[in-house]
């Protein structure tokens, strides 16, 4: 079975963010870093060479494949700032209506510019999504 390439690293998050060439993207990422720290209460950790993750959980598929993944996180991409909302978006329709311009994938929230979205709504979305992940994916024993 193929091994997952994206894993926790000991690379410093701030050093990664400081190396973002685009000044606006760098500023947006530092702002999202602080927002996610507040929303999650977790310490940021680099996952692979381009994702900042918060918290983690273990998963195991019916096939037997298992691994570890972050509960939420973000990554600066060429086209967008990508926020990983691992719980998906089905429960957040009302919040998303209030957020501002965005696009979604299965678990990805794509934002062009952080200034275009409502930071209070984004904070609430991340808090709620983290709670769903903690309630459903973190062992309680």
N, C-alpha and C positions, 0 to 999 in steps of 0.2 A: 504494500500500500504506500502511496506517495506521501512523503512527509511535508507538512505545512511549512512554507518558506517564511511566512511572516510570524515572527516570534518576538517576545520581549528582548530588548537589548539593554546594555548599560550606557548607551550613548546619551549624553546630556540633552534634555529637551531644549533648553534655552540656546545651546550651541547650534542645534539643528535650525531653530527658528531664526537665529541671527544670520544664518547663511542664506536665507531666502532673498533672492536678488531684487524682486519687485517690492518697492518700499510700501505701497499700499497693502499688498498681500501680507507682508511681514507684520505690519501694524495690526491688520485684521486678525492674524494668527495669535499675536500676543494678547489681543482683547478676548478672543475665544478661549485661550488658555486660562485666563483669569475667570471668565464666565463659567467654564467647565469645572474649575477647581471649586468655585462657590457652589455650583449646582450638585456636584457629586460628593464633595468632601474627601475625594481621593487624590492621591499624588499622581501627577502625570508621568508616564513612562513611554519611551520610544518602542514601537513595534515595527520591526524591520527598519528600513532606512528612510521611511517617509510618513509614518502615521504616529500621532500622539494619542495614546490610549489612557483610559481611566478605569480602574478596577479590572477584574477579570473573572471569568467563570470557566468551568470545565464542561465540555459537551461530549456526548457519545451518540453516534448514529446507530441505527438498526444494523448497519453493515459491519459494525464493530469499530469503525474509524472513530478516533477520539482525539481531543486536543484542548488547547486553552485559547481563549480569545478575550478581547477587551469588552467591557460593558457599553462604553461609548467612547468616542474619540473624534479626531479631525485630521485632515490632511490638506496642505496647500497643493492644488493641482493647477495645471496651466490655464484651464478655462474657468475653474470655479474653486471656491473654498468648499471642501466636502466635509460634512459632518456625518458621523456614523451613528445612526439611531437604530440600535440592534433590535429593538422591539418592533420595528416597522412603524407604519403610520396609520393603521386602521383606527386606532383609538383617538387620534388627535385631529380630526377634521375641523373642529371648531377653533382650535388653536392655530392651525395652519391657515384658516381664513383670515386671521388677524395678523399673521406674521409679516407679510409683504411678499415681494417677488422671490420665487424659489422654484426649483424642480426637484422631483424625487425619483429615486430608483427603489429597489426593494428595501434597502436599509440605509440609503444615502440621501442626505438633504444637500442639494447643490445651491450655493448662494454666490452670486457674482460679487457683491460688495456688502460687507457687514452693515454699512451705514444705511442700506436700503431696507433692512428688516428691523422689526421692533425687538430690541434687546430684552425687554421684560418678558415678552411672549417666548422668545428663544430660550431664555433661562427657565421658564415654566415648562416648556416642552422637554428640555433636557432633564429637569428634575423628575417629571412624571415618567419619562421613558426609563430613567435609571431605577425608579421604584418598581416599575413593571419587571425589569430585568432582575432586580434583587429578589422580588417576590416569587418569581418563576424559575430562576436559574441558579440561585445560590443555595447550597445545601444548608439546612437548618439544624443539623445534628451535631 
